Amino acid sequence: MKKRERFLSVIIVPHHRGRQWSCEVSYTALRWLLAGAGVLVLTVAILIVGYGKIYWRAGQYEMMRKRQTAMEAEFAKLQQFRTELSKIRTTESRVRQMLGVPKQPDTLSVAAVAQGSGNVAPAGNDSGRRSAARDAGSQRLTPNLMPTRGWISSGINAEHRGVDIAAGLDQPVLATADGMVAFAGWDSYYGNKVEIRHGERFITIYGHCAKIMVKQGQLVRKGQVIALVGSSGKSTGPHLHYEMLVGGKVIDPSIYWINQ
C-alpha cells in the first residue's frame, strides 16, 4: 500500500474583517524548500567571503602602491643629492685647479709642524733624500699661495699692514701653508679673523671673513679651506684682508705667490 503524502497547513486569519487565507504544503516540498534556502545561504556566504578577500587584496595593493610611490620619491631625492654632490666636487676641483692646489690636503701631524717639516725623511743614510725631504717640508711651511681668487684692491702702506683681495662673498679662503691656528675668532677691526703660525718663521692673518672653518690650536694643511670671504668688522664690502709676517716683520705676501 502506497504511503500517503503528509501535508502542513498554514492558515492566516486577519484580526480585522477580511478573507481568511490558508495554504497546504507537503512535507516533501517543505524539505526541498528548506534545502534550497540552505543552498542559497551557503552561496551568499561563499560570495561574501570571496568578495571580502578581493577587497582585502585591493587594500593591500593600494598600500603597496603608496609604498612604491614613496620609495620612488626617496630614490629621486637620492639621485638629486648625488647630482648636487657631483657638481660640488666638480666645482671644488675647478677651484683647487685655479688656485694651484691639485688635491685635498693630507692630515698634518704635530711633530711635522714642530720640526718645521710636513714630510718625514726616508730612513737610511742617504743625505740627498734627507735634503730633498727638508726642502719639501720647507716649501710646505712657506706661504706661497694666493689665499683666495680675486684681485688686489689695496696694498701695503703706513696705515695698512696687509693686502686686500677683492673677491665674491662666501668664496673659499685657503691656508697658504701648513701650520697651526694661533687664533680663530672675532676681532674688533678685522671681524672674523684667523691667524696661522707656519713653523718658527712665518705668520699669516686672514681678516673680514664671513665664516671661520677652523678652531684655535687646529693643524691645517696648505690649500685647506679655513674660512669664507666676507665683510665682517670694519669693512666696506666683500674682500679678504691678508697679512704675512716673516720674522715678525710685515712684508708684501704677493712676492711669494706661485698661483697668482
Secondary structure, DSSP 8 states (H G I E B T S, - for coil): ------EEEEEE--SSS---EEEEEEHHHHHHHHHHHHHHHHHHHHHHHHHHHHHHHHHHHHHHHHHHHHHHHHHHHHHHHHHHHHHHHHHHHHHHHHTT--S------HHHHHTT-SS---SSS-HHHHHHHHHHHHHHTS--S-SSSSEEEE--BTTB-SEEEE--TT-EEE-SSSEEEEEEEEETTTEEEEEEEETTTEEEEEEEEEEE---TT-EE-TT-EEEEEB--SS-SSSEEEEEEEETTEE--GGGG-S--
